[in-house]
Amino acid sequence: MNTVSAECRTVQEWMQRSKRQMRPVPAELASHVSECSLCRAAVYTMLATLLPTPVQPISCDACEEQLGDFIELERSNARQAMQRYPEIWQHLWFCGDCAETYTL
């Protein structure tokens, strides 16, 4: 019998609360998502409903290069930032290091 861990429940609860805000997951949750197949599947499912086309994964270097532009746009319009920079938004869900940089 598979049981859902406390971390998985925390990710699921955060996703339910934050769906409308379009904000990336906090760094501590991104680290869990990057290692948990159940949570990765849940995030990919959510992304598929929010983004018009599949997004190709990017490297941390590519994310960091565009992160400033993403954050600047996100401050005024989070949904527009997600739509203009979907690869950044997705990357922040799966990379705890970049999510931590984003948070700082």
Secondary structure, 3 states (H helix, E strand, C coil): CCCCCHHHHHHHHHHHHHCCCCCCCCHHHHHHHHHCHHHHHHHHHHHHHHCCCCCCCCCHHHHHHHHHHHHHHHHHCHHHHHHHCHHHHHHHHHCHHHHHHHHC
